[in-house]
Amino acid sequence: MNRLLLGACALAGLAFVSACSTSPSAHEPLLHQEQWPLERQNFAYRWLDITEEVAARDVEREGARPTVLSRQMAVWATAMFDAWAAYDERAVGTRLGGSLRRPERERTEANKNEAVSYASYRALVAMYPNDEAWLAARMRELGFDPLDTSLDPATARGVGNLAAQAVLEYRRHDGSNQHGDLPGSSGKPYSDWTGYKPVNTADSIVDPDRWQPITFTRADGTKFTPGYLTPHWGEVKPFALENSAQFRPGPPPTTRTDDTTLRAQVDQVLAYNRSLTPREKAIVEFMRDGPRSTGQSGHWLRFAQDVSRRDEHSLDEDVKLYFTVANVAFDAFISCWETKRHYDTSRPWTLVRHYYKGQRVQSWAGPQGGVVEVPAEQWHPYSPAVFITPPFPGYTSGHATVSGACAKMLELFTGSDHYGAIERRSCCELTEVDAGPRVTLDLPTFSGTAEMAAISRAMGGYHIPIDNDVGLEVGRKLATWSWPRYQAFFDGTAKPR
């Protein structure tokens, strides 16, 4: 797909509106992440806000770990769903099935609120133990006692605690190494236990087709070279998928198999880098998910939250929506990371230096803005020096795979590809000294928003286009295949795996 066509497609972005909707989007633009009055927020919506905040705090402490964030959010959303299911007429939980079902007289909004709150709190404390005090304060604000650990299934708090306990026990040894206790790991939470070693070093390209670590520079001038982030993630047990390799795509072009195609892909990235418009810079920054990142899972859950406001969702609708989006993102990351590890491909940073070694190229000039001609060895993506390129292989793109999956899931859940949102931002506020003009990004459809996320990675210089094109395709296939499994939990026909 050529640049102009893909750029047009990228404007076609997220959710659906019924003809009789009384929500603001029927009369005015739906603003992405617009503040919503507290009295209009159901408890699932509130707990998503809480989850996004603790995820952002985790990134500030530990750095960006999108794979880990996806699991943390999926555990939260699953525990919440399982607690809520006990108060639904038909739905069954993912771990305990229908065994927690409460009688009709107890299926009140108050009991649902209490159950999902205890499940959310227990799950989030397990995922973000450093924020236990902050989370406990949020529980008290909602009117609940964070110290109540009752497992009495005849009470809403007991249902919530039991649901979270079952999900956490199931996920304890799922391959993620949350507790750093798997043989072969360093002992740190989420550390690699598979023994991955890069072929290249930050200073030497031994094989241009393989992933290369990159040295970053902090604001104080100190340098550091991140290793491959969670190279074991393809070994994590998925939620809906049969296995992590189920949707592994065919190989990408390499210098050995299709040098002409690969070089053309690199040239496309160079063309983007030297000619970014204010709107394109805004797209790169918007989809890079800053300044308080919560990963692609968090970003797409925010898109789902836009749908919640637009369609004025009830608690029941939001619990199911967040459950599907969080888990399909989790599975998409697992699938994507299996592919990344299998092919171990390089990124534009490496390929530009390989193809144009000893030559000069035009490049984004850095935080001051503009374009300069530099040796190929100094070419730089449109990205801060503290995070030049994500520290893991290129094929396939995580942004594209997760966005393709989440966009398709939102379409399937709502029954339409329509989104109807807009994002307003300054074009360069996260990357350049001059924030630049204000830009409005239209997000009319889910699929187009996913395409915008995908193309942003080539515009930013993080991926060659095929990383994104194939990632989108895989994500969409993955979500379409998975959707009946989610429906089975809703209608009560699912069996715990």
C-alpha positions in Angstrom: 0.0 0.0 0.0 1.5 3.3 -1.0 2.1 6.2 1.4 -0.8 8.4 0.3 -3.3 5.5 0.4 -2.2 4.2 3.7 -2.2 7.7 5.1 -5.8 8.1 4.0 -6.7 4.8 5.5 -5.1 5.8 8.7 -7.8 8.4 9.2 -10.5 5.8 9.5 -10.6 5.0 13.2 -12.9 3.5 16.2 -16.5 2.5 17.7 -20.3 2.6 17.0 -23.2 4.9 17.7 -26.8 3.8 17.6 -29.3 6.0 15.7 -31.2 6.9 18.8 -28.1 7.7 20.9 -28.4 10.6 23.3 -24.6 10.7 24.0 -22.5 13.8 23.1 -21.2 12.2 19.9 -24.6 12.4 18.3 -24.3 16.2 18.3 -20.6 17.1 18.7 -17.2 15.4 18.3 -16.2 12.6 20.7 -13.0 13.9 22.3 -10.5 11.1 23.0 -10.0 10.8 26.8 -12.5 13.6 27.6 -13.1 14.0 31.3 -16.4 12.4 32.3 -18.4 13.6 35.4 -18.0 11.2 38.3 -21.7 10.7 38.7 -21.8 9.3 35.2 -19.0 6.8 35.7 -19.9 3.2 36.5 -17.5 1.2 38.7 -15.8 -0.6 35.8 -15.0 2.7 34.2 -13.6 4.0 37.5 -11.5 1.0 38.0 -10.1 1.3 34.5 -9.0 4.9 35.5 -7.4 3.5 38.6 -5.7 0.7 36.5 -4.4 3.2 34.0 -2.9 5.3 36.8 -1.0 2.5 38.5 0.2 1.3 35.1 1.6 4.8 34.4 3.3 4.8 37.8 4.8 1.4 37.0 6.3 2.8 33.8 7.8 5.7 35.6 9.5 3.3 38.0 10.4 0.4 35.8 10.5 1.9 32.3 8.2 1.0 29.4 7.3 -2.7 29.5 4.3 -3.1 27.1 4.3 -6.9 27.4 4.2 -6.8 31.2 1.6 -4.1 31.2 -0.7 -6.1 28.9 -0.6 -9.0 31.3 -1.2 -6.8 34.3 -4.3 -5.3 32.7 -5.6 -8.6 31.5 -5.4 -10.1 35.0 -7.3 -7.1 36.3 -10.0 -7.2 33.7 -10.4 -11.0 34.0 -10.7 -10.9 37.7 -13.3 -8.1 37.4 -15.2 -10.0 34.8 -15.2 -13.2 36.8 -16.6 -11.4 39.9 -19.3 -9.7 37.8 -20.3 -12.9 36.2 -21.6 -14.2 39.5 -24.3 -11.6 39.4 -25.3 -12.2 35.8 -28.1 -14.5 34.7 -25.9 -16.4 32.1 -22.3 -15.4 32.1 -19.6 -17.7 33.5 -16.2 -16.9 34.9 -13.0 -17.9 33.3 -11.7 -19.9 36.2 -14.6 -21.0 38.4 -17.3 -21.1 35.7 -20.8 -20.6 37.2 -19.9 -21.9 40.6 -20.1 -18.4 42.2 -23.5 -17.6 40.7 -25.7 -15.7 43.1 -29.5 -15.8 43.2 -31.6 -13.3 41.3 -32.5 -11.2 44.4 -28.8 -10.5 45.0 -28.1 -9.3 41.4 -28.1 -5.6 42.4 -25.9 -2.8 41.2 -24.6 -2.4 44.7 -23.5 -6.0 44.9 -21.9 -5.9 41.4 -20.0 -2.7 42.4 -18.7 -4.3 45.6 -17.7 -7.6 43.9 -15.9 -5.9 41.0 -14.1 -3.5 43.4 -12.7 -6.3 45.6 -11.7 -8.3 42.6 -10.0 -5.3 41.0 -8.3 -4.3 44.2 -6.9 -7.8 44.9 -5.7 -8.2 41.3 -4.1 -4.8 41.1 -2.3 -5.1 44.4 -0.8 -8.4 43.1 0.2 -6.8 39.8 1.4 -3.5 41.3 2.6 -4.2 44.9 4.5 -0.9 45.1 1.2 1.0 44.9 -0.7 -1.0 47.5 -1.2 2.0 49.8 -2.4 4.2 46.9 -4.8 1.5 45.8 -6.1 1.0 49.3 -6.9 4.7 49.5 -8.9 4.4 46.3 -10.9 1.4 47.8 -11.7 3.5 50.9 -12.9 6.4 48.6 -15.3 4.0 47.0 -16.6 2.9 50.4 -14.9 -0.4 50.8 -12.5 -1.9 53.3 -9.2 -2.9 51.6 -8.4 -5.1 54.7 -11.5 -7.3 54.2 -10.1 -10.6 52.8 -13.3 -12.6 53.3 -13.8 -15.6 50.9 -17.4 -16.1 51.8 -19.2 -16.7 48.5 -22.5 -15.6 50.0 -21.1 -12.0 50.1 -20.2 -9.6 47.3 -16.7 -9.0 48.8 -16.2 -12.7 49.1 -17.1 -13.3 45.5 -14.7 -10.5 44.4 -11.8 -11.9 46.5 -12.5 -15.5 45.4 -12.6 -14.5 41.7 -9.3 -12.6 42.0 -7.7 -15.4 43.9 -8.6 -17.9 41.2 -7.2 -15.8 38.4 -4.0 -15.0 40.2 -3.4 -18.7 41.1 -3.9 -19.6 37.5 -1.5 -17.0 36.3 1.2 -17.5 38.9 3.3 -19.8 36.7 2.1 -18.9 33.2 5.6 -18.4 31.7 5.8 -14.6 32.4 8.1 -15.1 35.4 6.3 -12.5 37.4 7.9 -13.6 40.6 11.4 -14.2 39.1 11.4 -17.8 40.3 11.7 -19.7 37.0 14.9 -21.7 36.5 17.3 -19.9 34.2 16.2 -16.4 35.2 18.1 -13.7 37.1 15.6 -13.7 39.9 14.1 -10.4 38.9 10.4 -10.2 38.2 9.6 -10.8 34.6 13.2 -11.6 33.7 14.2 -13.8 30.8 14.5 -17.5 31.6 15.2 -18.7 28.0 18.8 -17.6 27.7 18.5 -15.2 24.7 21.8 -13.7 23.5 21.9 -11.1 20.7 24.1 -11.7 17.7 25.0 -8.0 17.3 26.3 -5.6 19.8 25.5 -1.9 20.1 28.8 -1.1 18.4 29.0 -3.8 15.9 26.7 -5.2 13.2 27.7 -8.8 12.7 24.4 -9.7 10.9 22.3 -6.9 9.5 19.2 -9.2 9.5 19.3 -9.8 13.3 18.3 -7.6 16.2 20.8 -5.1 17.5 20.8 -3.4 21.0 20.9 0.4 20.9 22.6 2.8 23.3 20.3 5.5 24.7 21.2 8.8 26.4 19.5 10.1 29.5 18.8 13.8 30.0 21.8 14.0 32.3 24.1 12.7 29.5 24.6 9.2 30.9 24.3 6.4 28.5 22.7 2.9 28.8 22.0 0.0 26.5 18.8 -1.9 27.2 18.6 -5.6 26.5 15.8 -7.4 24.7 12.6 -6.7 26.7 11.0 -10.0 27.8 12.4 -12.3 25.1 10.6 -15.1 26.7 7.1 -13.6 26.2 6.2 -16.0 23.4 6.3 -18.7 26.2 3.5 -17.0 28.2 0.2 -18.9 28.2 -2.3 -17.0 26.1 -5.9 -16.3 27.2 -7.9 -17.4 24.1 -5.3 -18.6 21.7 -4.4 -22.3 21.4 -0.7 -21.4 21.4 1.6 -18.5 20.8 2.6 -19.6 17.3 -0.9 -20.1 16.1 -0.8 -17.0 13.9 2.9 -16.8 13.2 3.3 -15.2 9.8 5.7 -16.1 7.1 9.2 -14.6 7.0 10.0 -11.0 6.2 12.5 -9.9 3.5 16.1 -10.1 4.5 19.4 -9.1 3.0 19.8 -12.7 2.0 16.3 -13.6 0.7 15.1 -10.3 -0.9 17.6 -7.6 -0.6 15.9 -5.3 -3.2 12.6 -5.3 -1.3 14.2 -4.8 2.0 16.2 -1.8 0.7 13.1 -0.3 -0.7 11.4 -0.6 2.7 14.4 1.1 4.4 14.2 3.9 1.8 10.6 4.4 2.6 11.5 5.0 6.2 14.2 7.4 5.2 11.7 9.3 3.1 9.2 9.6 6.0 12.0 10.7 8.3 13.2 13.6 6.2 9.7 15.0 5.3 7.5 14.7 8.3 4.7 17.2 8.4 3.2 18.6 11.6 0.3 16.3 11.3 2.5 13.2 10.8 4.6 14.2 13.8 1.4 14.4 15.8 0.4 11.0 14.7 3.8 9.5 15.7 3.6 11.1 19.1 -0.1 10.2 19.7 0.5 6.6 18.9 3.8 6.5 20.8 1.4 6.9 23.8 3.0 9.6 25.9 3.8 11.4 28.1 2.5 8.9 30.7 2.6 5.7 28.8 0.5 2.7 29.7 1.5 0.7 26.6 -0.7 -0.3 23.7 -3.1 -2.2 26.0 -3.6 0.9 28.1 -4.0 3.1 25.0 -6.7 0.8 23.4 -8.5 0.5 26.7 -8.7 4.3 26.7 -10.2 4.0 23.2 -12.7 1.5 24.6 -13.4 4.0 27.4 -14.3 6.6 24.7 -16.9 4.1 23.5 -18.2 3.7 27.0 -18.9 7.5 27.2 -20.2 7.7 23.7 -22.7 4.9 24.1 -23.4 5.6 27.8 -22.5 2.1 28.9 -23.8 0.4 32.0 -21.5 -1.5 34.4 -22.4 -4.7 32.7 -21.4 -3.5 29.2 -18.1 -2.0 30.4 -17.0 -5.1 32.3 -17.5 -7.2 29.2 -15.9 -4.6 26.9 -12.7 -4.1 29.0 -12.5 -7.9 29.5 -12.4 -8.5 25.7 -10.0 -5.6 24.8 -7.6 -6.3 27.6 -7.3 -10.0 26.9 -7.1 -9.7 23.1 -4.3 -7.2 23.6 -2.6 -9.6 26.0 -2.8 -12.5 23.4 -1.7 -10.2 20.6 1.5 -9.3 22.5 2.2 -13.0 23.2 1.7 -13.9 19.5 3.8 -10.9 18.4 6.6 -11.7 20.7 6.7 -15.3 19.6 7.2 -14.0 16.0 9.8 -11.5 17.1 11.8 -14.1 18.9 11.4 -16.6 16.0 12.7 -14.2 13.3 14.9 -11.9 15.5 14.9 -9.2 12.9 16.7 -5.8 12.9 15.1 -2.4 12.8 15.7 0.7 10.6 18.4 2.0 13.0 20.5 -1.0 12.0 19.4 -1.3 8.3 20.1 2.4 7.5 23.7 1.9 8.9 24.1 -1.3 6.9 22.8 -0.1 3.5 24.3 3.4 3.6 27.6 2.8 5.5 30.1 5.5 4.6 27.4 7.6 2.9 25.5 10.7 3.9 21.7 10.7 4.3 19.1 13.3 5.3 17.8 12.9 8.8 15.6 14.5 11.4 17.9 16.9 13.1 16.9 16.3 16.7 15.0 18.2 19.4 15.6 21.6 17.7 13.7 20.3 14.7 14.4 20.4 11.0 16.4 18.1 8.7 20.1 17.8 8.2 22.5 15.8 6.1 24.5 13.4 8.2 26.6 10.3 7.9 24.4 7.3 7.8 25.9 6.2 11.1 24.2 9.3 12.7 20.8 8.8 11.2 18.1 9.1 14.0 14.5 8.2 14.2 11.9 10.8 15.2 12.3 9.9 18.8 14.0 11.3 22.0 17.6 10.1 22.6 16.4 8.5 25.8 14.2 6.1 23.8 15.6 5.9 20.3 13.9 2.6 19.3 12.0 0.0 21.3 14.5 -2.6 22.6 13.3 -5.8 20.8 13.2 -7.1 17.2 11.2 -5.5 14.5 9.1 -8.1 12.8 6.2 -7.9 13.5 5.3 -4.6 15.0 3.7 -4.8 18.5 1.8 -1.5 17.9 0.4 -2.8 14.7 -0.5 -6.3 15.9 -2.1 -5.1 19.1 -3.9 -2.3 17.4 -5.2 -4.6 14.7 -6.5 -7.0 17.3 -8.1 -4.4 19.6 -9.7 -2.5 16.7 -11.2 -5.7 15.3 -12.4 -6.6 18.8 -14.1 -3.2 19.3 -15.8 -3.6 15.9 -17.0 -7.1 16.8 -18.2 -6.1 20.3 -20.0 -3.0 19.2 -21.3 -4.3 15.9 -19.8 -1.5 13.8 -16.4 -0.2 12.7 -17.5 3.4 13.5 -15.6 5.3 16.2 -16.2 9.0 15.6 -13.6 10.5 17.9 -11.0 13.2 17.5 -7.6 13.8 19.2 -6.4 17.4 19.6 -2.7 18.0 20.5 0.4 20.0 19.7 2.3 18.4 16.9 5.8 18.0 18.5 5.3 18.4 22.2 7.0 15.2 23.2 10.0 15.2 20.9 11.0 18.8 19.9 11.7 22.0 21.9 9.1 23.9 20.0 5.7 22.2 20.5 4.5 23.4 17.1 1.0 24.0 15.9 -2.2 22.4 17.3 -3.4 19.5 15.2 -6.7 17.7 15.1 -6.5 14.0 14.3 -9.8 12.4 13.1 -10.5 8.9 14.2 -13.7 7.9 12.4 -13.2 4.1 12.5 -11.6 1.5 14.6 -9.8 -0.1 11.7 -8.5 3.3 10.5 -7.2 4.1 13.9 -5.3 0.8 13.9 -3.9 1.7 10.5 -2.8 5.1 11.9 -1.0 3.3 14.8 0.7 1.0 12.3 1.9 3.7 9.8 3.1 5.9 12.7 5.8 3.3 13.4 7.3 3.7 10.0 6.9 7.5 10.1 8.7 7.5 13.4 11.6 5.4 12.1 11.0 2.4 14.4 9.8 -0.1 11.8 10.0 -0.9 8.1 6.4 -0.9 6.6 6.1 -4.7 6.3 6.5 -5.0 10.1 3.3 -3.0 10.4 1.4 -4.4 7.4 1.8 -8.0 8.6 1.2 -7.1 12.2 -2.1 -5.5 11.4 -3.2 -8.6 9.4 -2.2 -11.0 12.2 -3.9 -8.9 14.9 -7.2 -8.8 12.9 -7.1 -12.6 12.3 -6.3 -13.2 16.0 -9.3 -11.2 17.2 -11.7 -12.6 14.7 -10.7 -16.2 15.7 -10.9 -15.4 19.4 -14.3 -13.5 19.5 -16.5 -16.7 19.8 -14.5 -17.6 22.9 -15.5 -14.4 24.6 -19.1 -14.8 23.5 -19.1 -18.2 25.1 -18.2 -16.6 28.5 -21.0 -14.1 28.0 -23.7 -16.7 27.2 -22.5 -19.3 29.7 -21.4 -22.0 27.3 -17.6 -21.6 27.9 -15.6 -24.2 29.8 -12.5 -23.2 31.9 -9.3 -24.3 30.2 
